Amino acid sequence: MKSDHSCASCLYYVYDEDYEEYICDMNMDEDDYVRLMSNSREACPYYRNGDEYRVVRKQM
């Protein structure tokens, strides 16, 4: 899937200790997942910037 955003900076991209890898922790059902994987959009519709300091840097 193409993306304008990196999963590494996404709020939903978290480390799962059970799988010992990073996963997308967005709460979606199977239909949403299939739609996301088969869609040719340029950016993930669930992407949320996980950088807590982004707003603060803009204010400086």
C-alpha positions, 0 to 999 in steps of 0.5 A, a space after each residue: 500500500 502506498 502512503 504519504 506517511 510513515 507507519 513509524 510515526 503513526 499513533 497506532 503503530 505500536 510494539 506488540 510484545 507477544 509478536 515481538 514486532 511493531 503492528 498497526 493497533 487501529 481497531 478495525 474489523 475484517 471488512 475495513 482491513 480488506 478495504 484498506 489493503 485493496 484500496 489504491 489510495 495514496 495515504 492511509 485513512 487511519 494515519 494519526 501523527 503520534 508526535 506529541 511535540 509537533 504542536 510545541 515545535 510549531 509554537 517555537 
